[in-house]
Structure formats: C-alpha cells, structure tokens
Amino acid sequence: METEKTKVSGTIYIGKIACSILAVYVILVVSFYFLAGEQIRIRDSRGNIAMPAAEVGVAELSAGITVEQHFHAPIQRLERVSVQWSTYYRPNAGTVTMQLLREETGEELMVGAFDAAAVGESQLLTIQSELPIENVYEAPLILRLSADSAPGSAVAPLANTQEEEEGFTLLVNGEAQPGTLCFSAEGTDYIWTGLHYWKFSIGIGVFLLLLFGVIWLRWRNGKRSYVFNAIFAVEKYRFLIRQLVGRDFKTKYKRSILGVFWSFLNPLLMMIVQYFVFSTIFKSDVPNFAAYLIIGTVMFNFFSESCGMTLNSILGNAGLISKVYMPKYIYPLTRTMSSVVNLMISVIPMTIVCLVTGVHLQKSAILALFFFLCLIIFCLGFGMVLATSMVFFRDTQFLWNVLNTMWMYATPIFYPETIIPDNLKPILQINPLYHYLKAVRMCILDGLSPEPIVYFRCLAISIAALMIGAIVFYKNQDKFVLYL
C-alpha cells in the first residue's frame, strides 16, 4: 500500500516537472526566435570574394576604354561589390561608372557613378543594391568599369597579376589580361535550419516528451532511472544543498573586510591591470578592448574558480561523507553552484564596463545567458572528473594549476584570435572556452546572434562533458570512502 502511494505521489511530482519543462521549453523557443532576429535565418556568405592584394593598374580608364571582370560567386544573396583604384597620385576629373551585369542576359543588377576628382589613392568604390540580389548563386556575372575622363586625368582600377581563379577573366576593351581585378563581392546566405526553425522546434519538443515518457515508464515499472533519482535527490536534499552552497560562499570571504564585494571588485581590478599591460605596452588594437577584456576575464575566472573548488569537493567534505548519507554528486554540484553565485555578482561590473565604454546592448545580449549556462554545465562535468581524480591521485591539484595556466593562454582572453598562426588555429577549435567566449562576445559586443550551429555545438560540448563527468564519477563513487 505504501509503495503504491509512493508511486502515485511520485507520478504527480513527475507530471509537474514534465509540465514545467514543457512550459519553459515553449517560452525559450518563442523568445529565442524573436531575440535572434534575422541571424537565425541569414548569415554572412562563406562564398564572399576577398579582394586580392593590389600590384598594378589595369589601364588608365579614359573615355573609350572599358574594363570587364567576368566572374561567378557562390553567394545566395549578393549585396555589394567593391573595386580598388589608383589615381597615379594626381588630380583627376570625370565620372567613373561601375556596373554589375548578368552575363547570360545582360541584365543590369547594380550600377553606380562616382566623381573621379573625389577618388583617393587605393580607395575602394562600392556599388550596393537596396535589396539583396537573389538567383545569382554561381551565375556568370560581369563587373564593367568605364569613365568619360580625358587621357592624363583618369583613374585606373588596380589588379593582381599573380592570382587567377577558374572562371575569372579580366578584359580590357575585349582583350584578355593576366591576373584578377582587385575587387570584392559580398552578400549573405540562407541558413537551412533557421528556415525550418519551427519544424525543428516542434520535433525536438516531441522528442523530449517521448524521452521523458520512456524514462517515466521505466521508473513506473521498477527499473532504475538515474534521471528521476537525481531529480528526487535534489528535491529531498534541497535544504542541505542550500546550506552547503551558503557555507562554501561564506568560507571564501571569511574574515575578509570587503567580503562579498570582492566578487564585484576582483574582475574589475584584473581587467584594469590587463588593460594597462595590453593596451599600452603591447598595444592591442581590439575595438573596445576594455569590454572585450572583462568579458573574457569574468568567464575564465568562473571556469578557473568553479573547477578549482569542485576539485576538492569530495576530500573537503570527507567528514560529512563518512557520517551522513547523501548522493555524492551533491558535493561537486554545490561547489559549482556557489561559484555561480560569484559569477552572477561578477556580471554586474561586466555590464557596467560595457555600458561605460560605449557598448550599445542589443536584445541579442540576452542570448549570452545561454552560453553562460553551457559554461556552467561544462564546468560541472569537468569538475566531477577532477574531483574523482583528486580522490585517488592527490597530485591532481598540482597538475590542475599547470593545466589552468595553459588553458588561460590558449584562450583569447586578452588577445585577439587573429594573431594566432594558422598552424595553431586547430587548438582554438578544440578549446570549449573559446566557443563559449566567442559566442558571448558576439551577442554583447557585436549585437548579433551566432548561427544556430553555434548554439548546438556549445550545448553538445557541455552535455558531453557532463555525461563523461557523471559516468566517471558514478563508476568510482563507491570507492571514495576507501581513499578519504
């Protein structure tokens, strides 16, 4: 009778959790759609044509001379085309005309007229469409340049004679010339997942419901469910969890005059020191370097503190573990949660610095919370691995200090990723902190939402870290008491 009553109460509790999760999911899906804006459907094209380095002038573009660049671009929505010019370091006169044509039909897609007298040496002239031009993906196009200038007072388009691409042809009055015009073509592409956002959202929602249903049926039939056991344990021991979190947070600032204010002051002081070093001595050219720096400082400080505290979560609670029964994963969880409290306080000075330095916070800044959450999940999973290792191998704490320092320098916290040599770029790609940090900076500093694949990648990394950490911790937790 008691067992049946327990199952009924458990079913009601699980039903409430399922409804809460579903409601939160719907709210997040709808909110994300409006916060992400068009970035969820459109991205900068990966087929943009970069401008080659200038070497020589193609020809003095006087009346009667026409320069044409035949090309094709894998751009779904073409927006602008730019050309680099030379003035021969003299005053010029006349009107320069730039046209973009569809080669097959001669249709004029873009056109622009410019005063040659206003063109400077190596200046870019750009023609742009009011609306993105579609249906030009890999289509043969012609960029035609002409002018009505008199000889001796005409500008010249620049070219690179070394670079030639298949399907690219440079012509002067119909005669082929070696090399490629110094031009660029830019636009955007559609994101397939963004175009089918609602279908994906509904599909994922249905999958989550089915998964929850399967887990519930297993639990109902008496089979062990780690998910529900964890949920019930957190609910059962929530009072003790609050006590442990409060204890860890208070212990950190015990007998400190400023106390909790250090959580506010610490990222500011570190940012000021690093700002002085890297903006004056090493001359960083990162735009709004102060905001760039404090975002990296806050995120890495949380990672370092969270993993460092979780590292000793089992050994530090040895007396409690040997006397009171409680699921052992509660201990690394509470250490991570106490670090989250510090993170929440540190976000306040981070926001202040961003506002003071002129960052215009857009609605996309709210999306940065998703990547902070991913970072928290990653730290919990990685911290569980460290905590397990620390029990059996005490040298883990010294190895962690070395690894933490290496990780700091391998993450673009106080330097731009552009200075990293190409042969070292793969190190960034395997660094989870790099992905979280880059996404947060894009949301806050650029006012843009990352592509949907970035959200999926960051969430996948976090869940993978949590699963690995949970498995390693679970497989070894029964042996902890033998090594405490």
Secondary structure, 3 states (H helix, E strand, C coil): CHHHHHHHHHHHHHHHHHHHHHHHHHHHHHHHHHHHHHHHCEEECCCCECCCCCCEECCCCECCCCEEEEECCCCCEEEEEEEEEECCCCCCCCEEEEEEEECCCCCEEEEEEEEHHHCCCCCEEEEEEEEEECCCCCCCEEEEEEECECCCCCCEEEEECCCCCCCCEEEECCEEECCEECEEEEEEEECHHHHCHHHHHHHHHHHHHHHHHHHHHHHHCCCCCHHHHHHHHHHHCHHHHHHHHHHHHHHHCCCCCCCCHHHHHHHHHHHHHHHHHHHHHCCCCCCCHHHHHHHHHHHHHHHHHHHHHHHCCCHHHHHHHHHCCCCCCHHHHHHHHHHHHHHHHHHHHHHHHHHHCCCCCCHHHHHHHHHHHHHHHHHHHHHHHHHHHHHHCCCHHHHHHHHHHHHHHCCCCCCCHHHCCHHHHHHHHCCHHHHHHHHHHHHHHHCCCCCHHHHHHHHHHHHHHHHHHHHHHHHHHHHHHHHC
